[in-house]
Amino acid sequence: AMLGRRLGGIAWQLAQARNGLFAYSTEQAALTVLFPAVAPELAGRADSPGGNGRLFVPVATPWEPRHPMATDEAFGAALWGFSECVVAGRAHDCSRNAT
């Protein structure tokens, strides 16, 4: 509606073409989410789901952290606390309570 009927249709077709060339299908994207949860080679590892966490990128490819804070447990705990505060709806208090 913002671009008008003709230009909006063209924009939609261009977006669909872009997605067809560069985006993952829903099935492919789901593999990245499912792989860490079900892969036998990750079972029981400290960095498997339920552990310290690990980053996977499409399609189900492990990605090593590049920033030193990514493996800092104290920072991780502070970030988790901040996230809980925001989700609880107390965003205005979160930065004041950060350590």
C-alpha positions as CSV (number, residue, x, y, z in Angstrom):
1,A,0.0,0.0,0.0
2,M,2.8,2.4,0.8
3,L,4.5,1.9,-2.6
4,G,1.2,1.7,-4.6
5,R,-0.2,-1.3,-6.4
6,R,2.3,-1.4,-9.3
7,L,5.5,-0.5,-7.5
8,G,4.5,-2.6,-4.5
9,G,4.1,-5.6,-6.8
10,I,7.5,-5.1,-8.3
11,A,9.1,-4.7,-4.9
12,W,7.4,-8.0,-3.8
13,Q,8.7,-9.8,-6.9
14,L,12.2,-8.5,-6.3
15,A,12.1,-9.6,-2.7
16,Q,11.0,-13.1,-3.7
17,A,13.8,-13.3,-6.3
18,R,16.3,-12.2,-3.7
19,N,15.1,-14.8,-1.2
20,G,15.2,-17.5,-3.8
21,L,18.8,-16.7,-4.5
22,F,20.2,-15.9,-1.1
23,A,17.9,-17.1,1.7
24,Y,17.6,-20.6,3.2
25,S,14.4,-22.5,2.9
26,T,12.5,-23.1,6.2
27,E,13.6,-26.7,6.1
28,Q,17.3,-25.8,5.8
29,A,17.1,-23.1,8.4
30,A,15.4,-25.5,10.8
31,L,18.4,-27.9,10.6
32,T,20.6,-25.3,12.3
33,V,18.2,-25.2,15.3
34,L,17.6,-28.9,15.4
35,F,21.2,-30.1,15.0
36,P,22.5,-29.1,18.4
37,A,19.5,-30.6,20.1
38,V,19.7,-34.1,18.5
39,A,23.3,-34.6,17.2
40,P,24.8,-37.6,18.9
41,E,28.3,-36.1,18.6
42,L,27.3,-33.2,20.9
43,A,25.6,-35.4,23.6
44,G,27.0,-34.9,27.0
45,R,29.4,-32.1,26.0
46,A,29.7,-29.1,28.2
47,D,29.0,-26.9,25.3
48,S,26.0,-28.8,24.1
49,P,22.4,-27.6,24.8
50,G,21.9,-27.2,28.5
51,G,25.6,-26.5,28.9
52,N,27.6,-23.3,28.2
53,G,26.1,-22.9,24.8
54,R,27.6,-22.9,21.3
55,L,26.9,-21.0,18.1
56,F,25.8,-22.7,15.0
57,V,25.2,-21.0,11.7
58,P,23.3,-22.3,8.6
59,V,23.3,-25.0,7.8
60,A,24.2,-26.7,11.2
61,T,27.8,-25.5,11.1
62,P,29.7,-24.8,14.4
63,W,31.0,-21.3,14.6
64,E,33.8,-20.4,17.0
65,P,33.3,-17.2,19.1
66,R,35.4,-14.3,17.9
67,H,35.0,-11.9,20.7
68,P,36.8,-12.6,24.1
69,M,33.6,-11.7,26.0
70,A,31.8,-14.6,24.3
71,T,33.6,-17.1,26.6
72,D,33.7,-14.9,29.8
73,E,31.5,-16.6,32.4
74,A,31.1,-13.6,34.6
75,F,29.9,-11.5,31.6
76,G,27.6,-14.3,30.6
77,A,26.0,-14.4,34.0
78,A,25.6,-10.6,34.0
79,L,24.0,-10.7,30.6
80,W,21.7,-13.5,31.6
81,G,20.6,-11.4,34.7
82,F,20.1,-8.4,32.5
83,S,18.0,-10.4,30.0
84,E,15.8,-11.8,32.8
85,C,15.2,-8.3,34.1
86,V,14.2,-7.0,30.6
87,V,11.9,-10.0,30.0
88,A,10.3,-9.5,33.4
89,G,9.2,-6.0,32.2
90,R,11.6,-4.1,34.4
91,A,13.8,-2.7,31.6
92,H,14.0,0.7,33.3
93,D,15.7,-0.9,36.4
94,C,18.0,-3.3,34.6
95,S,20.9,-1.0,33.8
96,R,20.9,0.4,37.4
97,N,21.1,-3.1,38.8
98,A,23.9,-4.3,36.5
99,T,27.2,-5.1,38.1
